[in-house]
Amino acid sequence: MPTPTQSLYNTHTVTVAAPAGADQLVVEAGATLTLGAAFTLADGAGTDLDVSGTLVNSVGTHVFTGTSSFNANSLYQHNRNGGAAPTTSWNVTSLFEVTGGTSSPPSNISQTLGNFTWNSNTTTTTNLLGGLTTVAGNFRVQNSGDAAPAKW
């Protein structure tokens, strides 16, 4: 029997506050999923995480073993210090935004990202050389805090 699709609909806001997991999860446009605890994405049939809305990665350990995609106009906010970004398919109009972190940029950003915005009140020099390799859309620095100039 196939795993049923689980959906967060427009205007839904869900925060994962205790360890949890999902398979075939859809985050529709206008919906927000905040990962505030350990989260495991199972590798089942089809696309395991389909994001058209917003996914916020706040804290915790996240294991994304399945396939995922960030669709047109979706938003991924990396709101934590360090940690890995999900390996996924990024639409050219999707946005990867770093909003958290004070000393370490996210790892696993050598993928082809859509748009990329650095919006973090960084307290130390940030070095993305060799980490951030391909931004298919726009690269923007909105906030870099009081740290020494960053290395892009």
Backbone as JSON Lines, residues from 0, in Angstrom:
{"i":0,"aa":"M","n":[0.85,-1.17,0.0],"ca":[0.0,0.0,0.0],"c":[0.89,1.24,0.0]}
{"i":1,"aa":"P","n":[0.68,2.22,-0.9],"ca":[1.52,3.42,-0.95],"c":[1.3,4.3,0.27]}
{"i":2,"aa":"T","n":[2.35,5.04,0.62],"ca":[2.26,5.99,1.72],"c":[1.42,7.18,1.29]}
{"i":3,"aa":"P","n":[0.43,7.59,2.08],"ca":[-0.38,8.73,1.68],"c":[0.42,10.03,1.78]}
{"i":4,"aa":"T","n":[0.11,10.95,0.89],"ca":[0.76,12.25,0.92],"c":[0.23,13.05,2.12]}
{"i":5,"aa":"Q","n":[1.16,13.7,2.82],"ca":[0.81,14.56,3.94],"c":[1.02,15.98,3.47]}
{"i":6,"aa":"S","n":[0.05,16.87,3.69],"ca":[0.15,18.23,3.15],"c":[-0.04,19.28,4.23]}
{"i":7,"aa":"L","n":[0.74,20.35,4.09],"ca":[0.52,21.58,4.83],"c":[-0.07,22.54,3.81]}
{"i":8,"aa":"Y","n":[-1.28,22.97,4.05],"ca":[-2.0,23.81,3.1],"c":[-1.72,25.29,3.32]}
{"i":9,"aa":"N","n":[-2.09,26.1,2.33],"ca":[-1.95,27.55,2.39],"c":[-2.45,28.06,3.74]}
{"i":10,"aa":"T","n":[-1.69,28.89,4.39],"ca":[-1.91,29.52,5.71],"c":[-1.56,28.61,6.88]}
{"i":11,"aa":"H","n":[-1.27,27.33,6.66],"ca":[-0.87,26.45,7.76],"c":[0.56,26.79,8.2]}
{"i":12,"aa":"T","n":[0.77,26.8,9.51],"ca":[2.1,26.97,10.08],"c":[2.31,25.84,11.08]}
{"i":13,"aa":"V","n":[3.32,25.01,10.83],"ca":[3.6,23.86,11.7],"c":[5.04,23.96,12.17]}
{"i":14,"aa":"T","n":[5.24,23.77,13.49],"ca":[6.57,23.73,14.07],"c":[6.83,22.35,14.63]}
{"i":15,"aa":"V","n":[7.9,21.72,14.2],"ca":[8.31,20.42,14.73],"c":[9.09,20.7,16.01]}
{"i":16,"aa":"A","n":[8.47,20.41,17.16],"ca":[9.07,20.72,18.45],"c":[9.62,19.49,19.16]}
{"i":17,"aa":"A","n":[9.35,18.32,18.64],"ca":[9.87,17.06,19.19],"c":[10.29,16.2,18.01]}
{"i":18,"aa":"P","n":[11.2,15.25,18.21],"ca":[11.64,14.42,17.08],"c":[10.46,13.85,16.3]}
{"i":19,"aa":"A","n":[10.55,13.96,14.97],"ca":[9.45,13.51,14.11],"c":[10.0,13.13,12.74]}
{"i":20,"aa":"G","n":[9.14,12.62,11.92],"ca":[9.52,12.26,10.56],"c":[8.33,12.29,9.65]}
{"i":21,"aa":"A","n":[8.59,12.18,8.36],"ca":[7.51,12.19,7.37],"c":[8.0,11.54,6.09]}
{"i":22,"aa":"D","n":[7.06,11.23,5.23],"ca":[7.33,10.74,3.89],"c":[6.24,11.3,3.0]}
{"i":23,"aa":"Q","n":[6.6,11.7,1.81],"ca":[5.68,12.32,0.86],"c":[4.97,13.52,1.5]}
{"i":24,"aa":"L","n":[5.77,14.45,1.97],"ca":[5.26,15.66,2.61],"c":[5.24,16.8,1.61]}
{"i":25,"aa":"V","n":[4.11,17.48,1.53],"ca":[3.95,18.62,0.63],"c":[3.74,19.88,1.48]}
{"i":26,"aa":"V","n":[4.56,20.9,1.22],"ca":[4.4,22.21,1.87],"c":[3.93,23.15,0.77]}
{"i":27,"aa":"E","n":[2.64,23.44,0.75],"ca":[2.06,24.24,-0.31],"c":[2.44,25.71,-0.19]}
{"i":28,"aa":"A","n":[2.28,26.45,-1.27],"ca":[2.52,27.9,-1.27],"c":[1.67,28.52,-0.16]}
{"i":29,"aa":"G","n":[2.27,29.38,0.64],"ca":[1.58,30.03,1.74],"c":[1.67,29.28,3.05]}
{"i":30,"aa":"A","n":[2.19,28.06,3.05],"ca":[2.35,27.26,4.27],"c":[3.8,27.36,4.75]}
{"i":31,"aa":"T","n":[4.0,27.17,6.06],"ca":[5.34,27.21,6.66],"c":[5.56,26.01,7.55]}
{"i":32,"aa":"L","n":[6.69,25.33,7.34],"ca":[7.12,24.23,8.2],"c":[8.43,24.65,8.85]}
{"i":33,"aa":"T","n":[8.45,24.7,10.19],"ca":[9.65,25.05,10.93],"c":[10.19,23.81,11.63]}
{"i":34,"aa":"L","n":[11.43,23.46,11.32],"ca":[12.08,22.31,11.95],"c":[12.84,22.8,13.16]}
{"i":35,"aa":"G","n":[12.27,22.54,14.35],"ca":[12.87,22.98,15.6],"c":[13.37,21.82,16.43]}
{"i":36,"aa":"A","n":[13.32,20.61,15.87],"ca":[13.8,19.39,16.54],"c":[14.23,18.42,15.46]}
{"i":37,"aa":"A","n":[14.8,17.3,15.88],"ca":[15.26,16.29,14.92],"c":[14.12,15.9,13.99]}
{"i":38,"aa":"F","n":[14.44,15.8,12.71],"ca":[13.43,15.48,11.7],"c":[14.03,14.53,10.68]}
{"i":39,"aa":"T","n":[13.31,13.45,10.39],"ca":[13.79,12.47,9.42],"c":[12.8,12.39,8.27]}
{"i":40,"aa":"L","n":[13.31,12.59,7.08],"ca":[12.52,12.45,5.86],"c":[12.79,11.06,5.31]}
{"i":41,"aa":"A","n":[11.76,10.22,5.29],"ca":[11.92,8.85,4.81],"c":[12.05,8.82,3.29]}
{"i":42,"aa":"D","n":[12.68,7.78,2.81],"ca":[12.87,7.6,1.37],"c":[11.86,6.59,0.87]}
{"i":43,"aa":"G","n":[10.69,7.09,0.52],"ca":[9.64,6.23,-0.01],"c":[9.51,6.43,-1.5]}
{"i":44,"aa":"A","n":[8.42,5.98,-2.05],"ca":[8.16,6.15,-3.48],"c":[7.85,7.61,-3.8]}
{"i":45,"aa":"G","n":[8.29,8.08,-4.96],"ca":[7.98,9.44,-5.39],"c":[8.82,10.49,-4.68]}
{"i":46,"aa":"T","n":[8.37,11.73,-4.77],"ca":[9.05,12.85,-4.11],"c":[8.67,12.85,-2.65]}
{"i":47,"aa":"D","n":[9.65,12.85,-1.78],"ca":[9.41,12.73,-0.35],"c":[9.16,14.06,0.34]}
{"i":48,"aa":"L","n":[9.67,15.15,-0.22],"ca":[9.42,16.49,0.3],"c":[9.28,17.43,-0.89]}
{"i":49,"aa":"D","n":[8.12,18.05,-1.01],"ca":[7.79,18.91,-2.13],"c":[7.41,20.27,-1.57]}
{"i":50,"aa":"V","n":[8.3,21.26,-1.68],"ca":[8.1,22.55,-1.04],"c":[7.77,23.64,-2.07]}
{"i":51,"aa":"S","n":[6.6,24.23,-1.9],"ca":[6.23,25.41,-2.68],"c":[6.08,26.6,-1.74]}
{"i":52,"aa":"G","n":[6.02,26.35,-0.43],"ca":[5.91,27.38,0.59],"c":[7.25,27.66,1.23]}
{"i":53,"aa":"T","n":[7.29,27.62,2.58],"ca":[8.48,27.96,3.35],"c":[8.88,26.82,4.26]}
{"i":54,"aa":"L","n":[10.16,26.49,4.28],"ca":[10.72,25.55,5.23],"c":[11.81,26.29,6.0]}
{"i":55,"aa":"V","n":[11.67,26.34,7.33],"ca":[12.63,27.01,8.2],"c":[13.39,25.94,8.98]}
{"i":56,"aa":"N","n":[14.72,25.94,8.86],"ca":[15.58,25.0,9.56],"c":[16.18,25.75,10.75]}
{"i":57,"aa":"S","n":[15.59,25.54,11.95],"ca":[16.02,26.3,13.13],"c":[17.07,25.61,13.97]}
{"i":58,"aa":"V","n":[16.84,24.39,14.37],"ca":[17.79,23.65,15.21],"c":[17.62,22.17,14.96]}
{"i":59,"aa":"G","n":[18.43,21.39,15.56],"ca":[18.23,19.95,15.51],"c":[19.01,19.27,14.41]}
{"i":60,"aa":"T","n":[18.83,17.97,14.34],"ca":[19.48,17.14,13.35],"c":[18.43,16.71,12.34]}
{"i":61,"aa":"H","n":[18.75,16.88,11.09],"ca":[17.79,16.56,10.05],"c":[18.4,15.55,9.09]}
{"i":62,"aa":"V","n":[17.68,14.48,8.85],"ca":[18.13,13.45,7.94],"c":[17.14,13.41,6.78]}
{"i":63,"aa":"F","n":[17.62,13.85,5.63],"ca":[16.78,13.85,4.43],"c":[17.32,12.78,3.5]}
{"i":64,"aa":"T","n":[16.8,11.56,3.62],"ca":[17.31,10.46,2.81],"c":[16.56,10.33,1.5]}
{"i":65,"aa":"G","n":[15.41,10.93,1.39],"ca":[14.6,10.8,0.18],"c":[14.85,11.92,-0.8]}
{"i":66,"aa":"T","n":[14.02,11.96,-1.82],"ca":[14.12,13.01,-2.82],"c":[13.27,14.2,-2.39]}
{"i":67,"aa":"S","n":[13.74,15.38,-2.73],"ca":[13.01,16.58,-2.35],"c":[13.19,17.64,-3.43]}
{"i":68,"aa":"S","n":[12.3,18.62,-3.4],"ca":[12.41,19.73,-4.34],"c":[11.87,21.01,-3.72]}
{"i":69,"aa":"F","n":[12.55,22.09,-4.02],"ca":[12.09,23.43,-3.66],"c":[11.66,24.07,-4.97]}
{"i":70,"aa":"N","n":[10.36,24.27,-5.09],"ca":[9.75,24.69,-6.34],"c":[9.8,26.2,-6.54]}
{"i":71,"aa":"A","n":[9.23,26.66,-7.64],"ca":[9.21,28.09,-7.98],"c":[8.69,28.91,-6.8]}
{"i":72,"aa":"N","n":[9.44,29.95,-6.47],"ca":[9.08,30.92,-5.43],"c":[9.03,30.35,-4.02]}
{"i":73,"aa":"S","n":[9.58,29.16,-3.8],"ca":[9.64,28.6,-2.45],"c":[10.77,29.27,-1.67]}
{"i":74,"aa":"L","n":[10.75,29.09,-0.35],"ca":[11.75,29.7,0.52],"c":[12.29,28.67,1.49]}
{"i":75,"aa":"Y","n":[13.62,28.56,1.54],"ca":[14.31,27.77,2.56],"c":[15.08,28.76,3.41]}
{"i":76,"aa":"Q","n":[14.77,28.83,4.72],"ca":[15.5,29.7,5.64],"c":[16.38,28.84,6.53]}
{"i":77,"aa":"H","n":[17.67,29.09,6.46],"ca":[18.64,28.4,7.31],"c":[18.85,29.3,8.51]}
{"i":78,"aa":"N","n":[18.08,29.06,9.56],"ca":[18.05,29.93,10.73],"c":[18.79,29.27,11.89]}
{"i":79,"aa":"R","n":[20.04,28.91,11.65],"ca":[20.84,28.27,12.68],"c":[22.32,28.47,12.37]}
{"i":80,"aa":"N","n":[23.15,28.21,13.34],"ca":[24.59,28.31,13.17],"c":[25.09,27.0,12.56]}
{"i":81,"aa":"G","n":[25.75,27.09,11.42],"ca":[26.3,25.89,10.79],"c":[25.21,24.92,10.39]}
{"i":82,"aa":"G","n":[25.55,23.65,10.43],"ca":[24.59,22.62,10.03],"c":[24.51,22.51,8.52]}
{"i":83,"aa":"A","n":[23.96,21.41,8.06],"ca":[23.9,21.15,6.63],"c":[22.56,21.58,6.03]}
{"i":84,"aa":"A","n":[22.65,22.11,4.84],"ca":[21.46,22.39,4.04],"c":[21.02,21.07,3.4]}
{"i":85,"aa":"P","n":[19.75,20.93,3.09],"ca":[19.31,19.69,2.45],"c":[19.85,19.59,1.02]}
{"i":86,"aa":"T","n":[20.18,18.37,0.62],"ca":[20.53,18.12,-0.78],"c":[19.21,17.96,-1.51]}
{"i":87,"aa":"T","n":[18.95,18.83,-2.47],"ca":[17.65,18.87,-3.1],"c":[17.73,19.46,-4.49]}
{"i":88,"aa":"S","n":[16.63,19.54,-5.14],"ca":[16.5,20.21,-6.43],"c":[15.96,21.61,-6.15]}
{"i":89,"aa":"W","n":[16.69,22.64,-6.6],"ca":[16.31,24.03,-6.34],"c":[15.84,24.66,-7.65]}
{"i":90,"aa":"N","n":[14.6,25.14,-7.67],"ca":[14.11,25.88,-8.83],"c":[14.87,27.19,-8.91]}
{"i":91,"aa":"V","n":[15.06,27.71,-10.12],"ca":[15.83,28.94,-10.3],"c":[15.2,30.13,-9.57]}
{"i":92,"aa":"T","n":[13.88,30.09,-9.29],"ca":[13.23,31.18,-8.56],"c":[13.06,30.89,-7.07]}
{"i":93,"aa":"S","n":[13.55,29.72,-6.6],"ca":[13.51,29.44,-5.16],"c":[14.54,30.32,-4.46]}
{"i":94,"aa":"L","n":[14.35,30.51,-3.16],"ca":[15.27,31.35,-2.38],"c":[15.84,30.55,-1.22]}
{"i":95,"aa":"F","n":[17.16,30.54,-1.12],"ca":[17.9,29.98,0.01],"c":[18.37,31.19,0.8]}
{"i":96,"aa":"E","n":[17.85,31.37,2.02],"ca":[18.19,32.54,2.82],"c":[18.83,32.1,4.13]}
{"i":97,"aa":"V","n":[20.01,32.64,4.42],"ca":[20.67,32.38,5.69],"c":[20.27,33.5,6.64]}
{"i":98,"aa":"T","n":[19.51,33.14,7.69],"ca":[19.02,34.14,8.64],"c":[19.58,33.95,10.03]}
{"i":99,"aa":"G","n":[20.24,32.84,10.27],"ca":[20.78,32.57,11.6],"c":[22.24,32.25,11.49]}
{"i":100,"aa":"G","n":[22.85,32.11,12.62],"ca":[24.26,31.74,12.64],"c":[25.13,32.92,12.97]}
{"i":101,"aa":"T","n":[26.12,32.64,13.76],"ca":[27.02,33.71,14.17],"c":[28.47,33.39,13.89]}
{"i":102,"aa":"S","n":[28.79,32.14,13.57],"ca":[30.2,31.82,13.35],"c":[30.45,30.84,12.21]}
{"i":103,"aa":"S","n":[29.47,30.05,11.81],"ca":[29.69,29.06,10.76],"c":[28.59,29.12,9.71]}
{"i":104,"aa":"P","n":[28.98,29.2,8.45],"ca":[27.95,29.16,7.4],"c":[27.42,27.74,7.26]}
{"i":105,"aa":"P","n":[26.28,27.56,6.6],"ca":[25.79,26.21,6.39],"c":[26.72,25.41,5.49]}
{"i":106,"aa":"S","n":[26.76,24.12,5.72],"ca":[27.52,23.24,4.82],"c":[26.56,22.71,3.76]}
{"i":107,"aa":"N","n":[27.1,22.03,2.79],"ca":[26.33,21.42,1.72],"c":[25.66,22.47,0.82]}
{"i":108,"aa":"I","n":[26.34,23.58,0.6],"ca":[25.78,24.62,-0.28],"c":[26.5,24.66,-1.63]}
{"i":109,"aa":"S","n":[27.21,23.6,-1.96],"ca":[27.89,23.54,-3.26],"c":[26.95,23.04,-4.36]}
{"i":110,"aa":"Q","n":[25.66,22.95,-4.06],"ca":[24.65,22.57,-5.04],"c":[24.34,23.79,-5.93]}
{"i":111,"aa":"T","n":[23.62,23.57,-7.0],"ca":[23.13,24.69,-7.81],"c":[21.87,25.21,-7.13]}
{"i":112,"aa":"L","n":[22.01,26.38,-6.51],"ca":[20.89,27.01,-5.8],"c":[20.16,27.94,-6.75]}
{"i":113,"aa":"G","n":[18.91,28.29,-6.42],"ca":[18.17,29.28,-7.2],"c":[18.7,30.66,-6.87]}
{"i":114,"aa":"N","n":[18.06,31.35,-5.94],"ca":[18.53,32.64,-5.42],"c":[19.14,32.41,-4.05]}
{"i":115,"aa":"F","n":[20.1,33.26,-3.66],"ca":[20.76,33.11,-2.37],"c":[20.84,34.48,-1.71]}
{"i":116,"aa":"T","n":[20.37,34.55,-0.45],"ca":[20.45,35.79,0.33],"c":[21.11,35.52,1.66]}
{"i":117,"aa":"W","n":[22.14,36.31,1.98],"ca":[22.78,36.26,3.29],"c":[22.14,37.38,4.11]}
{"i":118,"aa":"N","n":[21.42,37.01,5.17],"ca":[20.71,37.96,6.01],"c":[20.93,37.59,7.47]}
{"i":119,"aa":"S","n":[22.2,37.49,7.85],"ca":[22.57,37.01,9.16],"c":[23.44,38.03,9.88]}
{"i":120,"aa":"N","n":[23.11,38.3,11.12],"ca":[23.88,39.24,11.93],"c":[25.13,38.53,12.44]}
{"i":121,"aa":"T","n":[26.04,38.29,11.53],"ca":[27.24,37.51,11.78],"c":[28.19,38.26,12.72]}
{"i":122,"aa":"T","n":[28.81,37.52,13.63],"ca":[29.75,38.13,14.58],"c":[31.2,37.83,14.25]}
{"i":123,"aa":"T","n":[31.44,36.94,13.28],"ca":[32.8,36.63,12.86],"c":[32.86,36.69,11.34]}
{"i":124,"aa":"T","n":[34.06,36.77,10.81],"ca":[34.23,36.77,9.36],"c":[33.66,35.47,8.79]}
{"i":125,"aa":"T","n":[32.88,35.61,7.75],"ca":[32.26,34.45,7.11],"c":[32.98,34.15,5.81]}
{"i":126,"aa":"N","n":[33.35,32.9,5.61],"ca":[34.05,32.51,4.41],"c":[33.21,31.48,3.65]}
{"i":127,"aa":"L","n":[32.71,31.88,2.5],"ca":[31.93,30.97,1.66],"c":[32.74,30.47,0.47]}
{"i":128,"aa":"L","n":[34.02,30.86,0.4],"ca":[34.87,30.44,-0.71],"c":[34.94,28.92,-0.75]}
{"i":129,"aa":"G","n":[34.67,28.35,-1.9],"ca":[34.71,26.91,-2.08],"c":[33.47,26.19,-1.59]}
{"i":130,"aa":"G","n":[32.64,26.86,-0.8],"ca":[31.4,26.25,-0.31],"c":[30.25,26.59,-1.23]}
{"i":131,"aa":"L","n":[29.99,27.87,-1.38],"ca":[28.92,28.33,-2.26],"c":[29.5,28.43,-3.66]}
{"i":132,"aa":"T","n":[29.01,27.57,-4.56],"ca":[29.62,27.51,-5.88],"c":[28.73,28.01,-7.01]}
{"i":133,"aa":"T","n":[27.43,27.72,-6.99],"ca":[26.58,28.09,-8.11],"c":[25.25,28.64,-7.63]}
{"i":134,"aa":"V","n":[24.98,29.89,-8.0],"ca":[23.69,30.52,-7.74],"c":[23.11,30.84,-9.12]}
{"i":135,"aa":"A","n":[22.03,30.16,-9.49],"ca":[21.44,30.31,-10.82],"c":[20.67,31.61,-10.96]}
{"i":136,"aa":"G","n":[20.19,32.16,-9.84],"ca":[19.43,33.4,-9.87],"c":[20.26,34.55,-9.33]}
{"i":137,"aa":"N","n":[19.76,35.2,-8.29],"ca":[20.4,36.37,-7.71],"c":[21.13,36.03,-6.41]}
{"i":138,"aa":"F","n":[22.27,36.68,-6.2],"ca":[23.05,36.58,-4.96],"c":[22.93,37.93,-4.28]}
{"i":139,"aa":"R","n":[22.5,37.92,-3.01],"ca":[22.29,39.19,-2.32],"c":[22.8,39.11,-0.89]}
{"i":140,"aa":"V","n":[23.47,40.16,-0.43],"ca":[23.85,40.29,0.97],"c":[22.96,41.38,1.55]}
{"i":141,"aa":"Q","n":[22.05,40.98,2.41],"ca":[21.12,41.92,3.01],"c":[21.62,42.41,4.35]}
{"i":142,"aa":"N","n":[22.27,41.53,5.11],"ca":[22.78,41.88,6.43],"c":[23.99,40.99,6.7]}
{"i":143,"aa":"S","n":[25.1,41.59,7.09],"ca":[26.28,40.8,7.43],"c":[26.76,41.12,8.84]}
{"i":144,"aa":"G","n":[25.99,41.85,9.61],"ca":[26.32,42.13,11.0],"c":[27.53,43.03,11.16]}
{"i":145,"aa":"D","n":[28.17,42.9,12.32],"ca":[29.3,43.75,12.67],"c":[30.64,43.09,12.43]}
{"i":146,"aa":"A","n":[30.64,41.94,11.78],"ca":[31.88,41.2,11.57],"c":[32.76,41.88,10.53]}
{"i":147,"aa":"A","n":[34.0,41.44,10.47],"ca":[34.91,41.91,9.42],"c":[34.3,41.54,8.08]}
{"i":148,"aa":"P","n":[34.73,42.17,7.0],"ca":[34.17,41.86,5.69],"c":[34.18,40.37,5.39]}
{"i":149,"aa":"A","n":[33.08,39.91,4.84],"ca":[32.95,38.48,4.51],"c":[33.7,38.16,3.23]}
{"i":150,"aa":"K","n":[34.01,36.91,3.04],"ca":[34.68,36.44,1.84],"c":[33.66,35.7,0.99]}
{"i":151,"aa":"W","n":[33.3,36.28,-0.1],"ca":[32.31,35.66,-0.99],"c":[33.04,35.14,-2.13]}
